[in-house]
Amino acid sequence: MSKKNTLIPALLIITGALAAQPQPAPLSVQSLKGGVYWVKGGSGANTEFIIGKKQVIVIDAKTSPDSAKAMLAEIAKLTPNPVKYILLTHSDGDHVGGLSGFPRGLTIFAHTNTRKDMEAAFKDPKMSALLPYLPKQRVTADRSLNMAGVRVNLHYFGPAHTSGDLVVLLPAQKIAFVGDLAFIGRDPLIHRQKGGTSLGLVQVLSTILTLDADTFISGHSDPLTKTEIRGLLNSIRDKQAKVKALIEQGKSLEEIKTAFGLTAAPGPAGQRRPGFIEIIYQELTEKK
Ligand SMILES: [Zn+2]
C-alpha cells in the first residue's frame, strides 16, 4: 500500500471523531482501587489515571484539548501531583486527539506502530499542534516499569483493533486497560488500514484472559469482568466459524451478510466502513 493510501484513512478516523461529538457529556471520574480512576464522558473514549507517589500516570488522552484540560482539572482536585506519564493504547483520534491539551515534555509511551500512525496523521496541517506529542517511548515488546512508584506492565499481544494496541496491566491492583480491544453491545471495530485483524483479535483476547486481573477497562464500555471478555471472545469465534462455513458452502459476501440479518448500508460504497462480518469475510478470502 502506498504511503498516501495509509495516510488518508488515519486522517479520516481522527477528523471523523473530532466532528462526531460537538457537545460532549460532562466528565465523570470514578475511583476504582489503589489510586486508579476511570474517566467517562467528555469528548472521546474513556480514559484513566493513576495517582502515584509524586506523579500521575494518564492512560489515553480524549479527543479534544478541552476535554483533556477538563480531565487535568479533575486530577488537580484529587492530588497536587503533576501528570508525568501518558500511556496510549492505540492511535485513534478519540484516544490521542486531546494530547495538545496536556503540558509539553511529558513522557509518552505507545507501540511503535501507533507512533507511526500518529506521525502520518499529524502531518495534516490542521493537526500540527499534536506534533510535539509524538510518543518518544516506543514499545515493541512487553515491558515492566516502575512509574511514579506504581508497577506498570505494558503488553503487546499482536495486531487486533489496530497493529499497535497496548494492554496496560497494573499487577498490584489487578486492573488491565485494554483500549478498544473489547467493545460490548456492538460489533468489534477492526481498522484494517491500520493493520487490524479479527483473527488477531481472537488471539489477543485469549491472551488477555490469561492476565492476573479481575477488572478490565475499555475505551467504550463500563468496566468489564473476565466473564464478559470470555463471552465477547466466544461470540467473535462463533461469527468467524459461521462466516467460514458459509464461504465453504460457496456463499457470496452479500448472501453471508443476509444470513447475519445485515442489510446494505446506505451511502456511497467508497465512504462506508466495512462491518465486522465483511472484515471476517475479507480476512478469510484474501490471497495470502
Ligand atoms: Zn480505537
Residues whose N, C-alpha, C, O or C-beta is under 5 A from the ligand:
A	BS01	ZN	D92 D180
